Structure formats: C-alpha cells, structure tokens
Amino acid sequence: MIFIVVKFKVKPDWTERWPQLTADFTAATRGEEGNLWFDWSRSLEDPNEFVLVEAFKDDAAAAHVNSDHFQQAMKDMLPALVETPQIINTLIDGEEWSRMGELEVK
C-alpha cells in the first residue's frame, strides 16, 4: 500500500475552521475506490498543527491526486497554511493495521 503522513501548520485564525474546511475533501477521499483510510488528528504540542494519516491501494494514488476534489482541496487549504506541509510518502507491505504486541490488552 501507499502510506502517507502529512503535517499541516495552520494559521491560528483558521485552526477552529480547519475541520470544516477539509470536511468535503475528507468525505470524497474516503469514498474513493482504493482508499484504505484517511484520518485526521491534531497535535497535542501545537494546537495549530493537524496530521493526516492516509493509505491507498498501490494503484489508487494517481486517481486520488488527479481527482477534482483533491485539486479543489489544494486551492481551499492554501490560504489557511503557515508553511508548505511536511509529508512522508512510502510503499509498505500489507493493507491493514496490525496489533501492537508490546502493549497487548487482554
């Protein structure tokens, strides 16, 4: 799968609006064929930083990046950003989450 993590530094006056700003993009992406997950989190250290963890089947990423909702989201998010987002994009084996053996809950 293609595994992607993106950190978005958002201007303080956009922070509370960020979830709504990205809601349509999130819903459309989650509905894409080949999307495995698309999950947002907020940093505990920096309230103006949002982290997106996403994954796609190997052949689905090009369709995602070329989709109308992706192109629109890039335009919509740009005014809210402090800086260019940081990204990790890599291929990994598997298509599911595994359980953490070091912290097994019984």
Buried (B, 14 or more C-beta within 10 A) or exposed (E): BBBBBBBBBBEEEBBEEBEEBBEEBBEBBEEBEBBBBBEBEBEEEEEBBBBBBBBBBEEBBEBBEEBEBBEEBEEBBEEBBEEEBEEEEEEEEEEEEEEEEEEEEE
